[in-house]
Structure formats: C-alpha cells, structure tokens
Amino acid sequence: MSELLKLINIGKKVEEQLLQVGIDTPEKLKEIGSKQAWLKIKAIDSSACYNRLCALEGAIQGIKWHHLEEDIKQGLKEFYKSFRL
C-alpha cells in the first residue's frame, strides 16, 4: 500500500495506474497536476474518463471530487473533451 491510497478519491485501481506511470507519492501527484497525471494514465488505459480526471484533482485538493468548484469542473470538462476521439 502506497501513500497514494491515503488520498481522498484514490482507490486501488487508480493507485496502481499512478504507480505504473511513475507517480508514486502524493507530492509527485501534486507536482505534476491532475491533467498531466490523467494524460499519463490515458496513455496506458484508454478508458480513463472525466470522473477519473476529477478524482485526481479532488485528491490534490483534498476533497471529494463531487465538491470541486463548478469553474474547476468546467475547465476539467473542457480539457477532457479536447482529448476525446
């Protein structure tokens, strides 16, 4: 069990994916940011979705992703949509 599992919104599957892409501490996740972390995960898992992106941002902020501010969720949604094929 890594320190990542102690973060809100991070379950075993997301922890495993973060470790696979070289993000092995909460500090590294915060340093790289939710968008770049999500892109790394997307490169190994094409099913990475908007909810996962929000979960990463929530983990960084220390809140449930459902409680992210609306403008942050909107920005993440626009970012996500720009990578959908």
C-alpha positions, -999 to +999 in steps of 0.1 A: +000+000+000+014+033-010+008+068+004-014+075-026-042+053-011-044+077+018-056+104-006-093+110-010-108+097-043-078+073-048-087+036-048-066+006-056-071+008-094-061+045-097-032+039-073-020+011-095-022+033-126-004+062-109+024+038-099+026+024-134+031+059-148+058+068-122+037+089-099+044+072-066+038+098-039+011+124-032+038+151-037+045+139-072+008+139-080+005+175-067+037+185-086+026+170-120-011+181-116-043+163-124-043+170-161-008+156-167-014+127-144-046+119-163-028+121-196-002+096-184-030+073-172-049+078-205-018+066-224-020+032-206-058+030-202-080+043-230-110+041-207-097+069-184-127+091-181-138+126-169-146+112-135-110+099-131-097+133-140-119+150-114-109+124-089-073+132-094-080+169-090-100+163-059-072+141-044-048+170-050-072+195-033-080+170-005-118+170-013-143+146-028-144+153-065-181+160-064-173+190-043-149+207-067-159+242-076-180+245-107-155+265-126-128+239-119-151+211-130-160+231-162-123+236-170-116+199-165-145+190-187-133+212-215-098+197-211-113+162-212-134+169-242-103+181-261-088+146-259-119+126-268-118+110-302 
